């Protein structure tokens, strides 16, 4: 069964994801915004957080260090720590992220990988104590991989904090159940900056519909816009 996925993004009204570039506000600063976001994250009761390849690489800060072969590895899955209390999930189809150990921020790492990742990379993950699940076909179906994570580790709720591309891809695939846009009283205004959601030149028209659950005032001039995310109504009839 697919876990419930709640997308959580801290953003400015103009869609920026970079607080370091934001204008100042008399209502609060970056520290205040971060604390509010942490509180909402806790309230979402996620057993795991999930990001894409680029975001995970920025956090993991590892370098390639595959052990010398021959490599005795497990496919299609390897679970190094089934008893962890919390998890960090990386959507990393190409196997490009390298880690320094089994955990990040105290959460055990699980990598979701494409079917053609080399054995040398899997050996590196296993040596680092990182868990992984590999797609068994060329079709990188994140839903199927998350079904495995749910079945094997009992993860029922995930907080998605990916970049724009990851958020867009999972929304288009119908995997996101709820979106929480925490909007801070600041602006960036630069051209060409990142956005909260992105999905190619055609966007998400006809792929997802949002309906407002709640608009919560959070303090420090911030609001949380909570939306239920569903497929188009024609698909639900």
MARBA-3410 file (N, C-alpha, C, O; in Angstrom, 1 decimal):
237
0.8,-1.2,0.0,0.0,0.0,0.0,0.9,1.2,0.0,1.9,1.3,0.7 ~ 0.5,2.2,-0.8,1.3,3.5,-0.9,1.1,4.2,0.4,0.0,4.4,0.9 ~ 2.2,4.7,1.0,2.1,5.6,2.2,1.3,6.9,1.8,1.3,7.3,0.7 ~ 0.7,7.5,2.8,0.2,8.8,2.7,1.3,9.8,2.6,2.3,9.8,3.4 ~ 1.3,10.7,1.5,2.4,11.6,1.3,1.8,13.0,1.4,0.9,13.5,0.7
2.4,13.8,2.3,2.1,15.2,2.5,3.3,16.0,2.1,4.4,15.9,2.7 ~ 3.1,16.9,1.1,4.2,17.8,0.6,4.2,19.0,1.5,3.2,19.6,1.8 ~ 5.4,19.3,2.0,5.6,20.5,2.9,6.7,21.4,2.3,7.8,20.9,2.1 ~ 6.3,22.6,2.0,7.3,23.5,1.4,7.2,24.9,2.1,6.1,25.4,2.2 ~ 8.3,25.4,2.5,8.4,26.8,3.0,8.7,27.7,1.8,9.8,27.5,1.1
7.9,28.7,1.6,8.0,29.5,0.4,7.7,30.9,0.7,7.0,31.3,1.7 ~ 8.0,31.8,-0.3,7.6,33.2,-0.2,6.4,33.3,-1.1,6.1,32.4,-1.9 ~ 5.6,34.4,-1.1,4.4,34.5,-1.9,4.8,34.4,-3.4,3.9,34.1,-4.2 ~ 6.0,34.7,-3.8,6.4,34.6,-5.2,7.0,33.3,-5.6,7.5,33.1,-6.6 ~ 6.9,32.3,-4.6,7.3,30.9,-4.9,8.7,30.6,-4.7,9.2,29.5,-5.2
9.5,31.5,-4.1,10.9,31.2,-3.9,11.2,30.2,-2.8,10.4,30.1,-1.8 ~ 12.2,29.4,-3.0,12.6,28.4,-2.0,13.9,28.7,-1.3,14.4,27.8,-0.6 ~ 14.3,29.9,-1.4,15.7,30.3,-0.9,15.5,31.4,0.1,15.7,32.6,-0.3 ~ 15.3,31.1,1.4,15.2,32.1,2.4,16.4,33.1,2.5,16.2,34.2,2.9 ~ 17.6,32.6,2.1,18.7,33.4,2.2,18.7,34.6,1.2,19.4,35.6,1.4
17.8,34.5,0.2,17.6,35.6,-0.8,16.4,36.5,-0.5,16.1,37.4,-1.3 ~ 15.7,36.2,0.5,14.4,36.9,0.7,14.6,38.3,1.3,15.6,38.5,1.9 ~ 13.6,39.1,1.1,13.6,40.4,1.7,13.4,40.3,3.2,12.9,39.2,3.7 ~ 13.7,41.3,4.0,13.5,41.2,5.4,12.0,41.6,5.8,11.3,42.2,5.0 ~ 11.6,41.2,6.9,10.2,41.4,7.4,10.2,41.8,8.8,10.9,41.2,9.6
9.4,42.8,9.2,9.3,43.1,10.6,8.5,42.0,11.4,8.6,42.0,12.7 ~ 7.9,41.1,10.7,7.2,40.0,11.4,8.1,38.9,11.9,7.7,38.1,12.8 ~ 9.2,38.7,11.3,10.1,37.6,11.7,11.3,37.5,10.8,11.4,38.2,9.8 ~ 12.2,36.6,11.2,13.4,36.4,10.4,13.5,34.9,10.0,12.6,34.1,10.3 ~ 14.6,34.5,9.3,14.7,33.1,8.8,14.7,32.1,10.0,14.1,31.0,9.8
15.2,32.5,11.1,15.1,31.5,12.3,13.7,31.3,12.7,13.3,30.2,13.0 ~ 12.9,32.4,12.7,11.4,32.2,13.1,10.7,31.4,12.0,9.9,30.5,12.4 ~ 11.0,31.6,10.8,10.3,30.8,9.7,10.7,29.4,9.8,9.8,28.5,9.6 ~ 12.0,29.1,10.1,12.4,27.7,10.2,11.7,27.0,11.3,11.3,25.8,11.2 ~ 11.6,27.7,12.5,11.0,27.0,13.6,9.5,26.7,13.4,9.0,25.7,13.8
8.8,27.6,12.7,7.4,27.4,12.4,7.3,26.2,11.4,6.4,25.3,11.6 ~ 8.2,26.1,10.5,8.2,25.0,9.5,8.4,23.7,10.3,7.8,22.7,10.0 ~ 9.4,23.7,11.2,9.6,22.5,12.0,8.4,22.0,12.8,8.1,20.8,12.9 ~ 7.7,23.0,13.3,6.5,22.7,14.1,5.4,22.0,13.2,4.8,21.0,13.6 ~ 5.2,22.6,12.0,4.2,22.0,11.1,4.7,20.6,10.7,3.8,19.7,10.6
5.9,20.4,10.4,6.5,19.1,10.1,6.1,18.1,11.1,5.7,16.9,10.8 ~ 6.3,18.4,12.4,6.0,17.5,13.5,4.5,17.2,13.5,4.1,16.0,13.8 ~ 3.7,18.2,13.2,2.2,18.0,13.3,1.7,17.1,12.1,0.7,16.4,12.2 ~ 2.5,16.9,11.1,2.2,16.1,10.0,2.4,14.6,10.3,1.9,13.7,9.6 ~ 3.1,14.3,11.4,3.3,13.0,11.9,3.9,12.0,10.9,3.5,10.8,10.8
4.9,12.5,10.1,5.5,11.6,9.2,6.5,10.7,9.8,7.3,11.1,10.7 ~ 6.5,9.5,9.4,7.6,8.5,9.9,8.8,8.6,9.0,9.9,8.1,9.4 ~ 8.7,9.4,7.9,9.9,9.5,7.0,9.7,10.9,6.3,8.6,11.3,6.1 ~ 10.9,11.5,5.9,10.9,12.6,5.0,11.5,12.1,3.7,12.2,11.2,3.7 ~ 11.1,12.8,2.6,11.5,12.3,1.3,11.9,13.5,0.4,11.2,14.5,0.4
13.1,13.4,-0.3,13.5,14.4,-1.2,14.1,13.7,-2.5,14.2,12.5,-2.5 ~ 14.4,14.6,-3.4,14.9,14.1,-4.7,16.4,14.0,-4.6,17.1,14.3,-3.6 ~ 17.0,13.6,-5.8,18.5,13.4,-5.9,19.3,14.7,-5.5,20.2,14.6,-4.8 ~ 18.9,15.8,-6.1,19.7,17.0,-6.0,19.7,17.5,-4.5,20.7,17.8,-3.9 ~ 18.5,17.5,-3.9,18.4,17.9,-2.5,19.2,17.0,-1.6,19.8,17.4,-0.7
19.0,15.7,-1.8,19.7,14.7,-0.9,21.2,14.9,-1.1,22.0,14.8,-0.1 ~ 21.7,15.1,-2.3,23.2,15.2,-2.5,23.7,16.4,-1.8,24.8,16.4,-1.2 ~ 22.9,17.5,-1.8,23.3,18.7,-1.0,23.4,18.5,0.5,24.3,19.1,1.1 ~ 22.6,17.6,1.0,22.6,17.3,2.4,23.6,16.3,2.8,24.3,16.4,3.8 ~ 23.8,15.2,1.9,24.6,14.1,2.3,26.1,14.5,2.2,26.9,14.0,3.0
26.5,15.2,1.1,27.8,15.7,1.0,28.9,14.6,0.9,30.0,14.8,1.3 ~ 28.5,13.5,0.4,29.5,12.4,0.3,30.2,12.4,-1.1,29.8,13.1,-2.0 ~ 31.2,11.5,-1.2,32.0,11.4,-2.4,32.0,9.9,-2.8,31.8,9.1,-1.9 ~ 32.2,9.5,-4.0,32.2,8.1,-4.4,33.3,7.3,-3.6,34.4,7.8,-3.5 ~ 33.0,6.2,-3.1,33.9,5.4,-2.3,33.5,3.9,-2.3,33.5,3.3,-1.3
33.2,3.4,-3.5,32.8,2.0,-3.6,33.9,1.1,-3.2,35.1,1.3,-3.6 ~ 33.6,0.1,-2.4,34.6,-0.9,-2.0,35.1,-1.7,-3.2,34.4,-1.9,-4.2 ~ 36.3,-2.3,-3.1,36.8,-3.1,-4.2,36.0,-4.4,-4.3,35.5,-4.9,-3.4 ~ 35.8,-4.8,-5.6,35.0,-6.0,-5.9,35.8,-7.3,-5.6,37.0,-7.2,-5.1 ~ 35.2,-8.5,-5.8,33.9,-8.7,-6.3,32.8,-8.2,-5.2,33.0,-8.3,-4.0
31.7,-7.8,-5.7,30.6,-7.3,-4.9,29.5,-8.3,-4.6,28.9,-8.8,-5.6 ~ 29.3,-8.6,-3.4,28.2,-9.5,-3.0,27.1,-8.7,-2.5,27.0,-8.4,-1.3 ~ 26.1,-8.4,-3.4,25.1,-7.4,-3.0,23.7,-8.1,-3.2,23.6,-9.1,-3.9 ~ 22.7,-7.5,-2.6,21.3,-8.0,-2.7,20.5,-7.1,-3.6,20.6,-5.9,-3.6 ~ 19.7,-7.8,-4.5,18.7,-7.1,-5.3,17.4,-7.9,-5.1,17.4,-9.1,-4.8
16.3,-7.2,-5.1,16.0,-5.8,-5.4,16.0,-4.9,-4.2,15.7,-3.7,-4.4 ~ 16.3,-5.4,-3.0,16.2,-4.5,-1.9,17.2,-5.0,-0.8,17.5,-6.2,-0.7 ~ 17.6,-4.0,0.0,18.5,-4.3,1.2,18.0,-3.4,2.3,18.0,-2.1,2.1 ~ 17.7,-3.9,3.4,17.3,-3.1,4.6,18.3,-3.3,5.7,18.3,-4.3,6.3 ~ 19.1,-2.2,5.9,20.2,-2.3,6.8,19.7,-2.1,8.3,20.3,-2.5,9.2
18.6,-1.3,8.4,18.1,-1.1,9.8,16.6,-1.0,9.8,15.9,0.0,9.4 ~ 16.0,-2.2,10.1,14.5,-2.3,10.1,13.9,-1.7,11.4,12.7,-1.5,11.5 ~ 14.7,-1.4,12.4,14.2,-0.9,13.7,14.4,0.6,13.9,14.1,1.1,15.0 ~ 14.8,1.3,12.9,14.9,2.8,13.0,13.6,3.4,13.3,12.5,2.9,12.9 ~ 13.6,4.5,14.1,12.4,5.1,14.5,11.9,6.1,13.4,10.7,6.5,13.4
12.8,6.6,12.6,12.5,7.5,11.5,13.4,7.4,10.4,14.5,6.8,10.5 ~ 13.0,7.8,9.2,13.7,7.6,8.0,13.8,8.8,7.1,13.0,9.7,7.1 ~ 14.9,8.8,6.3,15.0,9.8,5.2,15.1,9.1,3.9,16.0,8.3,3.7 ~ 14.2,9.4,2.9,14.1,8.7,1.7,14.6,9.5,0.5,14.2,10.7,0.4 ~ 15.5,9.0,-0.3,16.0,9.7,-1.4,15.5,9.0,-2.7,15.6,7.8,-2.9
14.9,9.8,-3.6,14.5,9.4,-4.9,15.7,9.6,-5.8,15.9,10.7,-6.3 ~ 16.4,8.5,-6.1,17.7,8.7,-6.8,17.8,7.6,-7.9,18.6,6.6,-7.8 ~ 17.1,7.8,-9.0,17.0,6.8,-10.0,18.4,6.4,-10.6,18.6,5.2,-10.8 ~ 19.3,7.3,-10.7,20.6,7.0,-11.4,21.7,6.5,-10.4,22.8,6.1,-10.8 ~ 21.4,6.6,-9.1,22.4,6.2,-8.1,23.5,7.2,-8.0,24.7,6.8,-8.1
23.2,8.5,-7.9,24.2,9.5,-8.0,24.6,10.1,-6.6,25.6,10.8,-6.5 ~ 23.8,9.8,-5.6,24.1,10.4,-4.3,25.0,9.5,-3.5,24.9,8.2,-3.5 ~ 26.0,10.1,-2.8,27.0,9.3,-2.0,26.8,9.9,-0.6,26.6,11.0,-0.3 ~ 27.0,8.9,0.4,26.7,9.2,1.8,28.0,9.0,2.6,28.9,8.4,2.2 ~ 27.9,9.6,3.8,29.0,9.4,4.8,28.7,8.4,5.9,29.5,8.1,6.7
27.5,7.9,5.9,27.0,6.9,6.9,25.6,6.5,6.7,25.0,6.9,5.7 ~ 25.0,5.8,7.6,23.7,5.3,7.4,22.5,6.2,7.7,21.4,6.0,7.4 ~ 22.9,7.4,8.3,21.8,8.3,8.8,22.1,9.7,8.4,23.2,10.1,8.2 ~ 21.0,10.5,8.4,21.1,11.9,8.2,20.1,12.6,9.2,19.0,12.2,9.2 ~ 20.6,13.5,10.0,19.8,14.2,11.0,19.2,13.2,12.0,18.1,13.4,12.5
19.8,12.0,12.2,19.3,11.0,13.1,18.3,10.1,12.4,17.7,9.2,13.1 ~ 18.1,10.2,11.1,17.1,9.4,10.4,17.8,8.4,9.5,18.7,8.8,8.7 ~ 17.4,7.2,9.5,18.0,6.2,8.6,17.7,6.4,7.2,16.5,6.7,6.8 ~ 18.7,6.3,6.3,18.5,6.6,4.9,18.1,5.4,4.1,18.5,4.2,4.3 ~ 17.1,5.6,3.2,16.6,4.6,2.2,16.7,5.3,0.8,16.2,6.4,0.6
17.4,4.6,-0.1,17.6,5.1,-1.4,16.6,4.3,-2.4,16.6,3.1,-2.3 ~ 15.8,5.1,-3.2,15.0,4.4,-4.2,15.7,4.6,-5.5,16.0,5.7,-6.0 ~ 16.0,3.4,-6.1,17.0,3.4,-7.2,16.4,2.8,-8.5,15.5,2.0,-8.5 ~ 17.0,3.2,-9.6,16.6,2.6,-10.9,17.2,1.2,-11.1,18.1,0.8,-10.4 ~ 16.6,0.5,-12.0,17.0,-1.0,-12.1,18.4,-1.2,-12.6,19.0,-2.3,-12.4
19.0,-0.2,-13.3,20.4,-0.4,-13.8,21.5,0.2,-13.0,22.6,0.4,-13.6 ~ 21.3,0.5,-11.8,22.4,1.0,-11.0,23.4,-0.1,-10.8,23.1,-1.3,-10.6 ~ 24.7,0.2,-10.9,25.8,-0.8,-10.9,25.9,-1.5,-9.5,25.6,-0.9,-8.5 ~ 26.4,-2.7,-9.5,26.7,-3.4,-8.3,27.7,-2.6,-7.4,27.6,-2.7,-6.1 ~ 28.6,-2.0,-8.0,29.6,-1.2,-7.2,29.0,-0.1,-6.3,29.4,0.1,-5.2
27.9,0.5,-6.9,27.2,1.5,-6.1,26.4,0.9,-5.0,26.4,1.4,-3.9 ~ 25.8,-0.2,-5.3,25.0,-0.9,-4.2,25.9,-1.4,-3.1,25.6,-1.3,-1.9 ~ 27.1,-1.8,-3.5,28.1,-2.3,-2.5,28.5,-1.1,-1.6,28.7,-1.2,-0.4 ~ 28.6,0.1,-2.2,29.0,1.3,-1.4,27.9,1.6,-0.4,28.2,1.9,0.8 ~ 26.6,1.6,-0.9,25.5,1.8,0.1,25.5,0.8,1.2,25.3,1.2,2.4
25.7,-0.5,0.9,25.6,-1.5,1.9,26.7,-1.3,2.9,26.5,-1.5,4.1 ~ 27.9,-1.0,2.4,29.0,-0.8,3.3,28.8,0.4,4.2,29.3,0.5,5.4 ~ 28.1,1.4,3.7,27.7,2.6,4.6,26.6,2.3,5.5,26.3,3.2,6.3 ~ 25.9,1.2,5.4,24.8,0.9,6.2,23.5,1.5,5.7,22.5,1.7,6.5 ~ 23.4,2.0,4.4,22.3,2.6,3.8,21.3,1.5,3.3,21.8,0.6,2.6
20.1,1.7,3.5,19.1,0.8,2.9,18.7,1.2,1.5,18.9,2.4,1.1 ~ 18.2,0.3,0.6,17.9,0.7,-0.7,16.8,-0.3,-1.2,16.7,-1.4,-0.8 ~ 16.0,0.3,-2.2,15.0,-0.5,-2.9,15.2,-0.2,-4.4,15.3,1.0,-4.8 ~ 15.3,-1.2,-5.3,15.6,-1.0,-6.7,14.4,-1.4,-7.5,13.7,-2.4,-7.3 ~ 14.1,-0.5,-8.5,13.1,-0.8,-9.5,13.5,-2.1,-10.2,14.6,-2.2,-10.7
12.5,-3.0,-10.4,12.8,-4.3,-11.1,12.7,-4.2,-12.6,13.0,-5.1,-13.3 ~ 12.2,-3.1,-13.1,12.1,-2.9,-14.6,12.6,-1.5,-14.9,12.9,-0.7,-14.0 ~ 12.7,-1.2,-16.2,13.2,0.1,-16.7,12.2,1.2,-16.3,12.6,2.3,-16.2 ~ 10.9,0.8,-16.1,9.9,1.8,-15.7,10.1,2.1,-14.2,9.9,1.3,-13.3 ~ 10.6,3.3,-13.9,10.9,3.7,-12.5,9.7,4.2,-11.9,9.3,5.4,-11.9
8.9,3.2,-11.3,7.6,3.5,-10.7,7.8,3.7,-9.2,8.0,2.8,-8.4 ~ 7.8,5.0,-8.8,8.0,5.3,-7.4,6.9,4.7,-6.5,7.2,4.3,-5.4 ~ 5.7,4.6,-7.0,4.6,4.1,-6.3,4.9,2.6,-5.8,4.7,2.2,-4.7 ~ 5.4,1.8,-6.8,5.8,0.4,-6.5,6.9,0.4,-5.4,6.8,-0.5,-4.5 ~ 7.9,1.2,-5.6,9.0,1.2,-4.6,8.5,1.6,-3.2,9.0,1.1,-2.2
7.6,2.6,-3.1,7.0,3.0,-1.8,6.1,1.9,-1.3,6.0,1.8,0.0 ~ 5.5,1.1,-2.1,4.7,0.0,-1.6,5.6,-1.0,-0.9,5.2,-1.5,0.2 ~ 6.8,-1.2,-1.4,7.8,-2.1,-0.7,8.2,-1.5,0.6,8.3,-2.2,1.6 ~ 8.5,-0.2,0.6,8.9,0.5,1.9,7.8,0.4,2.9,8.1,0.1,4.1 ~ 6.6,0.5,2.5,5.4,0.4,3.4,5.3,-1.0,4.0,5.2,-1.2,5.2
5.4,-2.0,3.1,5.3,-3.4,3.5,6.4,-3.9,4.4,6.2,-4.6,5.3 ~ 7.7,-3.5,4.0,8.8,-4.0,4.7,9.1,-3.2,6.0,9.6,-3.8,7.0 ~ 8.9,-1.9,6.0,9.2,-1.1,7.2,8.1,-0.5,7.9,8.2,0.1,8.9 ~ 6.9,-0.7,7.4,5.7,-0.1,8.0,5.5,1.4,8.0,4.8,1.9,8.8 ~ 6.2,2.0,7.0,6.1,3.4,6.9,4.7,3.8,6.2,4.5,3.4,5.0
3.9,4.5,6.9,2.6,4.8,6.5,2.4,6.3,6.1,1.4,6.6,5.4 ~ 3.3,7.2,6.6,3.1,8.6,6.4,4.5,9.2,6.1,5.5,9.0,6.8 ~ 4.6,9.9,4.9,5.8,10.5,4.5,5.6,12.0,4.3,4.6,12.4,3.7 ~ 6.6,12.8,4.7,6.6,14.2,4.4,7.5,14.5,3.2,8.7,14.3,3.4 ~ 7.0,14.9,2.1,7.7,15.2,0.9,8.3,16.6,1.0,7.5,17.6,1.1
9.6,16.8,0.9,10.2,18.1,0.9,11.2,18.3,-0.2,12.3,18.8,-0.1 ~ 10.8,17.8,-1.4,11.7,17.7,-2.5,11.8,19.1,-3.2,11.1,20.1,-2.8 ~ 12.7,19.2,-4.2,12.7,20.4,-5.0,11.6,20.4,-5.9,10.7,19.6,-5.9 ~ 11.5,21.5,-6.8,10.4,21.7,-7.7,10.2,20.5,-8.6,9.0,20.1,-8.8 ~ 11.2,19.9,-9.2,11.1,18.8,-10.1,10.5,17.6,-9.4,9.7,16.9,-10.0
11.0,17.3,-8.3,10.5,16.1,-7.5,9.1,16.3,-7.1,8.3,15.4,-7.3 ~ 8.7,17.4,-6.6,7.3,17.7,-6.2,6.4,17.6,-7.5,5.4,16.9,-7.4 ~ 6.8,18.1,-8.6,6.0,18.1,-9.8,5.8,16.7,-10.3,4.7,16.3,-10.7 ~ 6.9,15.9,-10.3,6.8,14.5,-10.8,5.9,13.7,-10.0,5.1,12.9,-10.5 ~ 6.0,13.8,-8.7,5.1,13.0,-7.8,3.7,13.5,-7.8,2.7,12.7,-7.7
3.4,14.8,-8.0,2.1,15.2,-8.2,1.5,14.7,-9.5,0.3,14.3,-9.5 ~ 2.3,14.7,-10.5,1.8,14.3,-11.8,1.5,12.8,-11.8,0.6,12.3,-12.5 ~ 2.2,12.0,-11.0,2.0,10.6,-10.8,0.9,10.2,-9.9,0.6,9.1,-9.7 ~ 0.3,11.2,-9.3,-0.8,11.0,-8.3,-0.4,10.4,-7.0,-1.2,9.7,-6.3 ~ 0.8,10.7,-6.6,1.3,10.1,-5.4,1.2,11.0,-4.2,1.3,10.6,-3.0
0.9,12.3,-4.4,0.8,13.3,-3.3,-0.6,13.4,-2.9,-1.5,13.7,-3.7 ~ -0.9,13.3,-1.6,-2.2,13.3,-1.0,-2.6,14.7,-0.5,-3.7,15.1,-0.4 ~ -1.6,15.4,0.0,-1.8,16.7,0.6,-0.6,17.6,0.4,0.5,17.2,0.4 ~ -0.9,18.9,0.2,0.2,19.9,0.1,0.0,21.0,1.2,-1.1,21.5,1.5 ~ 1.2,21.3,1.8,1.2,22.3,2.8,2.2,23.4,2.3,3.4,23.2,2.4
1.7,24.5,1.9,2.5,25.6,1.5,2.6,26.6,2.7,1.6,27.3,3.0 ~ 3.7,26.6,3.3,3.9,27.6,4.4,4.5,28.9,3.8,5.7,28.9,3.3 ~ 3.7,29.9,3.8,4.1,31.1,3.1,4.6,32.2,4.1,3.9,32.5,5.1 ~ 5.8,32.6,3.9,6.4,33.6,4.8,6.3,35.0,4.2,6.1,35.2,3.0 ~ 6.3,36.0,5.1,6.1,37.4,4.6,7.4,38.0,4.1,8.1,38.9,4.7
7.8,37.5,2.9,9.1,38.0,2.3,9.0,37.7,0.8,8.1,36.9,0.3 ~ 9.8,38.3,0.0,9.9,38.1,-1.4,11.3,37.9,-1.9,12.3,38.4,-1.2 ~ 11.5,37.2,-3.0,12.8,37.2,-3.7,12.8,38.1,-4.9,13.5,39.0,-5.0 ~ 11.9,37.7,-5.9,11.8,38.6,-7.0,12.8,38.4,-8.1,12.8,39.2,-9.1 ~ 13.8,37.5,-8.0,14.8,37.3,-9.0,14.2,36.5,-10.2,13.4,35.7,-10.0
14.6,36.9,-11.4,14.3,36.1,-12.5,15.0,34.8,-12.6,16.2,34.7,-12.2 ~ 14.4,33.7,-13.1,15.0,32.4,-13.2,15.2,31.7,-11.9,16.0,30.7,-11.9 ~ 14.6,32.1,-10.8,14.8,31.4,-9.6,14.0,30.1,-9.5,13.1,29.9,-10.3 ~ 14.3,29.2,-8.6,13.5,28.0,-8.4,12.1,28.3,-8.0,11.8,29.4,-7.4 ~ 11.2,27.3,-8.2,9.8,27.4,-7.8,9.5,26.2,-6.9,10.2,25.3,-6.8
8.3,26.3,-6.4,7.8,25.2,-5.5,7.6,23.9,-6.2,7.9,22.8,-5.8 ~ 6.9,24.0,-7.4,6.6,22.9,-8.2,6.9,23.2,-9.7,6.7,24.3,-10.2 ~ 7.4,22.1,-10.4,7.8,22.3,-11.8,7.6,20.9,-12.5,7.9,19.9,-11.9 ~ 7.0,21.0,-13.6,6.8,19.7,-14.4,6.8,20.0,-15.9,5.8,19.9,-16.5 ~ 8.0,20.2,-16.4,8.2,20.3,-17.8,7.4,21.5,-18.5,6.8,22.2,-17.8
7.5,21.5,-19.8,6.9,22.7,-20.5,5.3,22.7,-20.5,4.7,23.7,-20.7 ~ 4.7,21.5,-20.3,3.3,21.4,-20.3,2.6,21.6,-18.9,1.4,21.7,-18.8 ~ 3.5,21.5,-17.9,3.0,21.7,-16.5,2.1,20.6,-16.1,2.1,19.4,-16.6 ~ 1.2,20.9,-15.1,0.4,19.9,-14.4,-1.1,20.0,-14.8,-2.0,19.3,-14.2 ~ -1.4,20.8,-15.8,-2.8,20.9,-16.3,-3.3,19.5,-16.7,-2.7,18.8,-17.5
-4.5,19.2,-16.1,-5.1,17.9,-16.4,-4.5,16.7,-15.7,-4.9,15.6,-15.9 ~ -3.6,17.0,-14.8,-3.0,15.9,-14.0,-3.3,15.9,-12.5,-3.2,14.8,-11.9 ~ -3.6,17.0,-12.0,-3.9,17.1,-10.6,-4.9,18.2,-10.3,-4.9,19.2,-11.0 ~ -5.7,18.1,-9.2,-6.6,19.1,-8.8,-6.4,19.3,-7.3,-6.2,18.4,-6.5 ~ -6.4,20.6,-6.8,-6.3,20.9,-5.4,-7.6,21.4,-4.9,-8.3,22.1,-5.6
-7.9,21.1,-3.6,-9.0,21.6,-2.9,-8.6,22.0,-1.5,-7.9,21.3,-0.9 ~ -9.0,23.2,-1.1,-8.5,23.8,0.2,-9.0,23.0,1.4,-10.2,22.8,1.5 ~ -8.1,22.6,2.2,-8.5,22.0,3.5,-8.6,23.0,4.6,-9.6,23.0,5.4 ~ -7.6,23.9,4.6,-7.5,24.9,5.7,-6.5,25.9,5.4,-5.6,25.7,4.6 ~ -6.7,27.1,6.0,-5.8,28.2,5.9,-5.4,28.6,7.3,-6.2,29.2,8.0
-4.2,28.2,7.8,-3.9,28.4,9.2,-2.9,29.5,9.3,-1.9,29.6,8.6 ~ -3.2,30.4,10.3,-2.3,31.5,10.7,-1.3,30.9,11.7,-1.7,30.3,12.7 ~ 0.0,31.1,11.4,1.0,30.4,12.2,1.8,31.3,13.0,2.7,30.8,13.8 ~ 1.6,32.6,12.9,2.5,33.6,13.7,3.6,34.0,12.8,3.9,33.4,11.8 ~ 4.2,35.1,13.2,5.3,35.7,12.5,5.0,36.1,11.1,5.8,36.0,10.2
3.7,36.4,10.9,3.2,36.8,9.5,3.1,35.6,8.6,3.0,35.9,7.4 ~ 3.1,34.4,9.0,3.1,33.2,8.2,1.8,32.5,8.2,1.0,32.6,9.1 ~ 1.4,31.9,7.0,0.2,31.1,6.9,0.6,29.8,6.3,1.5,29.6,5.5 ~ -0.2,28.8,6.6,-0.1,27.5,6.0,-1.3,27.2,5.1,-2.4,27.1,5.7 ~ -1.1,27.1,3.9,-2.2,26.8,2.9,-2.2,25.3,2.7,-1.3,24.8,2.1
-3.2,24.6,3.3,-3.3,23.2,3.2,-4.3,22.8,2.1,-5.5,23.2,2.1 ~ -3.9,22.0,1.2,-4.7,21.5,0.1,-4.7,20.0,0.0,-3.7,19.3,0.2 ~ -5.9,19.4,-0.3,-5.9,18.0,-0.7,-5.6,17.9,-2.2,-6.1,18.7,-3.0 ~ -4.7,17.0,-2.6,-4.4,16.8,-4.0,-5.0,15.5,-4.5,-4.8,14.4,-3.9 ~ -5.7,15.6,-5.6,-6.3,14.4,-6.2,-6.1,14.5,-7.7,-5.7,15.5,-8.3
-6.5,13.4,-8.4,-6.4,13.3,-9.8,-7.6,14.1,-10.4,-8.5,14.4,-9.6 ~ -7.6,14.4,-11.7,-8.7,15.1,-12.3,-10.0,14.4,-12.1,-10.1,13.2,-12.0 ~ -11.1,15.1,-12.0,-12.4,14.6,-11.7,-12.8,13.5,-12.8,-13.5,12.6,-12.4 ~ -12.4,13.7,-14.0,-12.8,12.7,-15.0,-12.2,11.4,-14.7,-12.8,10.3,-15.1 ~ -11.1,11.4,-14.1,-10.4,10.1,-13.7,-11.1,9.5,-12.5,-10.9,8.3,-12.3
-11.8,10.3,-11.7,-12.3,9.8,-10.5,-13.8,9.3,-10.7,-14.3,8.7,-9.8 ~ -14.4,9.6,-11.8,-15.8,9.2,-12.0,-15.9,7.8,-12.5,-17.0,7.3,-12.7
END
